[in-house]
Amino acid sequence: MGRVTFGFLVPVLALAGIFLVAHLLIRFLAPHADPVLLPAVALINGFGVMFLRRLDIAAVKAHGSTNIPVFGGQGGRQLMWSLLAVIGAVVVLAIVRDHRALSRYAYTLGLTGIALMMIPAVLPASLSSVNGAPAKLWINFGFFAIQPGEFAKVLLLVYFAYYLVRKREVLSLASKRFLGIDFPRGRDLGPVLAVWLLSLMVLVFEKDLGTSLMYFGMFVVTLYIATERVSWLIIGLLLFVGGAFSAYILGGIIGGPFANFHQRVGIWLNPFADATNQGFQPVQALLGFGTGGLFGAGPGVGRPEFVPLVESDFIVAGMGEEIGLFGLTALLAVYLLIVVRGLRAAIGVRDSFGKLFAGGLAFTLGLQVFVIVGGVSNLIPLTGQTTPFLSAGGSSLVANWLLVALLLRVSDAARRPADGSGSGRGGAPASGGPVQLKELPTEMIKASAVNRHDGDKS
C-alpha cells in the first residue's frame, strides 16, 4: 500500500513560497496593480505543475518504481521554470517603471521581434523542430531548445501599439459604406496586407497555423481597438481565411511547402480516417474528452499517458479526462478572468499607447488559449501552440509571465490615484515642477456637428 511522504508537499510549499515572494515584490514595485491577475495566473501555473507531477508518478510506476526525485521529471523542471519565469516578471517590473517608455524603442523591439519570428524558418529542420513535428518553431541547441516566437509576440505588440497610435487618424478614415459598415480607403490597406503576408510566410515556411493566426489576429484586433471600425475585423478575417484556403488548395495540387498544411486540414476534417497513424493524436484526445464526460474520472484515476504529447500540446485533453467538462470550463473561466482584467486595465489607462498595448496583450493571451484548445478539441486544425502557464516548457511559461508583468505595469498606471505620483489616471509627472503639455496623456474627443456649430456662433 502506498503512503503519502513529505516529498509530496515539497513542490506545493515551493510554489507557495515563490508566489508569496512574487506577491510581496509586486506590491512594492507596482502597488496599485490589479490584485486579481497574480492569483489567477498562479492558480493555473500551479495546476500545471501538479498535473505534470502526476504524469511523472504514472511514468515511474509503469517501470515498477515508486520513487521520483522532488525536482525531477517534467513536474520538477516545470517548477524550476516557474521560478525563473517569476524572477523574469519581477525584473521586468523593476526595469519598466513606466509602460510608455517602451514606445521609445518601438522600432528596435519590432525588428527584434521579426528576427526572432523568422529565425526558425531559415534553420534546418534538425535545429528548428522537436519531437519530430513538422512545424519549425524552435532553436534547438542540443541540450535545450527555446521557442523565439513566444517572445516575439510581446515585442511585436510594442511596435503595433506605437505604430497604430501614430497612424490611428489616417486608418480611421472611411471610403465607402456597405451594409451599414464604413470600409477604409484602399491606400490604407498597406499595413494590414504587410502583416498578412508576414503571417502567410510563417504559415508556409514554419508550417504552423497557430503562430500565423496569432500574429495576424493580434495586429487586426489592435487595429480595431485603435480605430473602432468593425470593417478592419471583417477585412482581416476575409484575408486570413482566403490565405489559409489558398494554402490548402495549393497543398493538394503542388505540394511543396503547402503539403503539411493540406495534410493537417485533412486530418482535422476526418481524424478517424487514419486513427492509428496520422489521426492518432486528435483521436486519442477526443477519446480522452469522451472518457472524462461531465465530471471527469477523478485526479489520478484517468489514463492521460495514452495521449501523445500530453505534457505539452495535448495537456488540455489529459486534464479533460480527469476533471471533466465542468473542470475544464472552470479552468477556461480563469483564463477568461485574466483576459477581462487585462482589458479592464486597457480601458482604465489614459494614454493611447497603454490602451492599445494592454488590449493587445490581453487579446493575445486569449487567442493563444483559443487556438490550442480549439485544435485539441478538433474545432480548428491542430497547431503547435502550448497552453499558457499550463503546458510543460520554459519558453512559453517565461514569455507569458513577462506578458503578465507588462499587464501589471499598465494596470498599476490605470489604477494609480490622480495625486501627481505618476502616470496614472491623472497622468501628472512624479516631479513637483510645472506640468508640460507634451508630458500629458492624449485622448481622442469626438465633437458632434451641433457642438461645432455652437462654437462657431459664439
Secondary structure, 3 states (H helix, E strand, C coil): CCCCCHHHHHHHHHHHHHHHHHHHHHHHHCCCCCCCHHHHHHHHHHHHHHHHHHHHHHHHHHCCCCCCCCCCHHHHHHHHHHHHHHHHHHHHHHHCCCHHHHHHHHHHHHHHHHHHHHHHHHCCHHHHCCCCCCCCCCEECCCCEECHHHHHHHHHHHHHHHHHHHHHHHHCCEEEEECCEEEECHHHHHHHHHHHHHHHHHHHHCCCHHHHHHHHHHHHHHHHHHHCCHHHHHHHHHHHHHHHHHHHHHHHHCCHHHHHHHHHHHHHHCHHHHCCCCCHHHHHHHHHHHHHCCCCCCCCCCCHHHCCCCCCCCHHHHHHHHHHHHHHHHHHHHHHHHHHHHHHHHHHCCCHHHHHHHHHHHHHHHHHHHHHHHHHCCCCCCCCCCCCCCCCCHHHHHHHHHHHHHHHHHHHHHHCCCCCCCCCCCCCCCCCCCCCHHHCCCCCCCCCHHHHHHHHHC
